[in-house]
């Protein structure tokens, strides 16, 4: 019998917990260590911050999900790794009680957080969207601002997917609430690079920027923030951008608390250095995947921080580790990018083909149909952690709820 301990219940962690029971031996045990009670799909945290996320239908309770899919949920956070004894220390999320959890194989899938690059005042004066709890706190702040009766300014640092989607969703909610005497928002989307979505094809960046500006979002490119104050951001050239609410959605890094645990090898953004088969470079009994891992590829590059990469790594490791426990060797994870889709509001999205494909530079897809593709990606994640029948019921329930609930 082997005990497999998975730390982190994000997209990769919950998918791996679900899939492992289908591939490992009957006597093997799976434990998921996660401080939250419910799973939220991280690419939709901006919807929680804007008050448009349906928490009744689009979340998963770890306790009941684990009971159905053969794993135990420990509501706790990992604080240390003892590689010699094959144990981790965890701290209870409710009672703060420390306890030791033994493992035969440890899988770390704690994701990533925004990188403030040690910008002065960012931690104190910005809202981050790295967890459901932070997103809920953001909505509490935004719900007050939207009803305040006068125009407010919002600063968002980072014009990657999170920043773009947050800006578009806040603008949509603000515009809809005007009919109820809501407050108009002035939104500044601030990016240090020379275009929005700097890691996407240029055609896609241009189309997204056009849509943002069409919706009166002020896009500030080549603008680096050097300091954040309580009600303003100071740019590198000394200009002040006043704002009532400030978000930081720039850059990514693995959580600071992870760096150094267990004496593993880490890179400059706290990611665990792993081999192509997802084992740590220093310990074959420890795996890492998702945004908290630096996963090398045959061409010398590394797997990009994308939800689709985390999902595919989870699928791969579920099969690879299952085969390993049945006496076969571990296999390497080779990531093939399928492109990207970014939602720019509730009824519009922009998508591109996979990097390096013949179609990448020729076509950028946009409109309501691509927005439906964006929604389908989420449904595919739900299907992985449940089944098609459950997803179909959720879709019907959501449609009925949309008919009867008040609309904004």
C-alpha positions, -999 to 999 in steps of 0.1 A, spaced: 0 0 0 12 35 -8 -1 68 6 -2 96 -20 -4 131 -5 -14 160 -28 -9 195 -15 -31 221 -33 -67 218 -45 -66 240 -75 -73 228 -111 -43 204 -111 -47 192 -76 -84 184 -77 -82 168 -112 -53 146 -100 -71 136 -69 -101 126 -90 -82 107 -117 -58 88 -95 -84 65 -80 -90 52 -115 -53 44 -121 -37 34 -88 -41 1 -69 -72 -6 -48 -52 -5 -15 -35 28 -22 -46 59 -3 -50 95 -16 -51 125 7 -57 161 -5 -43 189 17 -61 222 10 -71 250 34 -103 260 15 -135 241 19 -146 245 -18 -128 244 -51 -130 274 -74 -116 274 -109 -89 301 -107 -94 316 -142 -129 328 -130 -118 345 -98 -123 379 -116 -160 370 -118 -161 366 -80 -144 400 -76 -170 416 -100 -200 398 -83 -210 378 -113 -198 343 -103 -225 317 -93 -210 302 -62 -240 279 -57 -235 260 -90 -199 265 -100 -180 254 -69 -172 219 -56 -171 209 -19 -138 190 -13 -153 169 15 -183 155 -4 -163 153 -37 -136 133 -19 -162 110 -5 -175 103 -40 -141 100 -57 -120 81 -32 -98 106 -15 -97 123 19 -97 161 23 -75 176 51 -85 212 56 -50 225 63 -19 242 49 15 226 45 42 243 66 72 220 62 86 189 45 108 162 62 122 142 33 142 119 55 111 107 74 87 112 45 64 135 64 49 169 60 38 193 88 3 208 82 -15 235 101 -53 232 105 -72 260 87 -97 263 115 -80 255 147 -43 261 138 -34 228 153 -1 214 138 1 177 129 23 154 109 12 136 78 31 107 64 35 101 27 50 76 3 47 100 -26 42 137 -22 27 158 -50 29 196 -47 3 215 -68 -1 248 -49 -3 270 -80 11 305 -83 3 340 -70 8 375 -85 43 388 -84 45 424 -70 83 425 -78 88 440 -44 71 472 -55 69 496 -25 34 497 -11 19 470 -34 11 445 -6 -4 471 17 -25 491 -8 -35 466 -36 -61 439 -39 -47 406 -52 -68 378 -68 -48 348 -58 -76 330 -39 -114 328 -36 -112 346 -2 -93 375 -18 -118 377 -46 -147 378 -22 -130 406 -3 -126 424 -36 -163 421 -43 -172 435 -8 -151 466 -17 -164 469 -52 -201 465 -42 -197 495 -20 -180 515 -47 -206 507 -73 -234 521 -50 -215 551 -38 -233 576 -61 -203 592 -77 -176 582 -102 -147 562 -89 -114 552 -105 -100 517 -105 -63 510 -112 -54 475 -124 -17 466 -128 -11 439 -153 -27 434 -187 -23 397 -189 -54 375 -190 -64 382 -154 -61 419 -157 -79 421 -190 -108 399 -178 -111 418 -146 -112 452 -163 -138 440 -188 -160 424 -162 -159 454 -138 -168 477 -167 -197 455 -177 -211 454 -142 -207 491 -138 -225 498 -171 -254 474 -162 -259 490 -128 -263 525 -142 -299 517 -148 -303 513 -110 -285 545 -103 -252 527 -99 -218 544 -100 -198 547 -133 -163 535 -131 -132 549 -147 -108 519 -152 -71 522 -158 -54 490 -171 -17 495 -166 9 473 -184 47 476 -184 51 459 -218 43 476 -251 10 457 -256 -18 439 -237 -15 401 -234 23 404 -241 27 366 -244 0 362 -270 1 368 -308 2 405 -318 -31 403 -337 -48 390 -306 -33 417 -285 -45 444 -309 -81 429 -310 -83 427 -273 -70 463 -269 -96 476 -294 -124 459 -275 -112 473 -242 -110 508 -255 -144 505 -272 -157 498 -237 -140 530 -223 -112 512 -205 -81 534 -204 -52 512 -215 -17 525 -204 12 507 -221 49 510 -214 39 521 -179 59 507 -150 47 513 -114 75 522 -89 53 528 -58 18 522 -46 2 546 -21 -32 543 -4 -51 561 -31 -26 564 -60 1 546 -80 33 563 -89 48 555 -123 85 551 -130 86 586 -146 70 602 -116 33 605 -127 6 599 -102 -25 577 -111 -51 584 -85 -76 557 -77 -102 546 -52 -96 508 -56 -63 493 -68 -57 457 -81 -24 440 -87 -26 413 -114 9 414 -128 34 386 -131 34 352 -114 55 334 -89 51 303 -67 40 313 -31 69 327 -10 62 302 18 70 273 -5 106 284 -12 131 264 8 108 237 21 124 203 23 157 216 9 144 211 -27 158 230 -56 139 262 -64 142 289 -91 141 327 -87 103 328 -87 100 301 -60 91 273 -84 102 237 -76 127 225 -102 115 191 -116 125 166 -142 104 160 -173 87 132 -156 75 157 -129 97 143 -101 117 168 -81 153 170 -92 165 161 -57 139 136 -46 121 109 -66 93 106 -41 83 142 -45 64 155 -76 54 190 -86 31 203 -113 12 233 -124 24 269 -119 45 261 -88 68 238 -109 95 246 -134 89 218 -159 115 215 -186 107 205 -222 129 188 -249 137 221 -266 151 237 -235 120 258 -228 97 254 -198 59 247 -196 41 281 -195 19 291 -166 -15 282 -182 -46 264 -168 -45 240 -198 -9 230 -189 -18 223 -153 -48 202 -164 -28 182 -189 0 177 -164 -26 163 -139 -40 139 -165 -5 128 -174 7 122 -138 -25 103 -129 -17 78 -156 21 78 -152 20 74 -114 -7 47 -117 15 28 -142 45 33 -119 27 17 -90 19 -12 -112 56 -17 -120 61 5 -151 85 34 -154 74 70 -151 69 89 -184 79 124 -194 53 152 -197 54 169 -231 31 199 -233 14 208 -266 -1 243 -265 -37 245 -279 -37 283 -280 -56 306 -257 -90 323 -251 -95 355 -231 -129 367 -221 -135 404 -227 -168 409 -210 -197 385 -207 -206 382 -244 -172 386 -261 -140 367 -261 -108 366 -283 -89 334 -291 -58 324 -310 -44 291 -323 -14 273 -307 20 291 -308 41 278 -337 11 265 -357 5 277 -393 -28 293 -382 -13 313 -353 -2 344 -372 -31 343 -397 -63 341 -377 -75 356 -344 -110 345 -335 -134 367 -316 -171 373 -307 -199 355 -289 -190 321 -303 -155 322 -289 -170 334 -256 -190 301 -257 -157 282 -263 -143 300 -232 -173 287 -211 -169 252 -226 -133 250 -213 -147 255 -178 -173 228 -184 -146 204 -196 -128 210 -163 -161 202 -144 -165 170 -165 -130 159 -155 -137 162 -118 -173 148 -120 -190 134 -151 -210 146 -181 -243 139 -165 -235 161 -136 -222 189 -159 -254 186 -179 -276 190 -148 -255 220 -137 -260 237 -171 -297 231 -170 -300 244 -134 -279 275 -143 -301 283 -173 -333 280 -151 -317 301 -124 -308 328 -150 -345 329 -160 -359 335 -125 -332 354 -106 -329 392 -108 -306 404 -136 -280 431 -135 
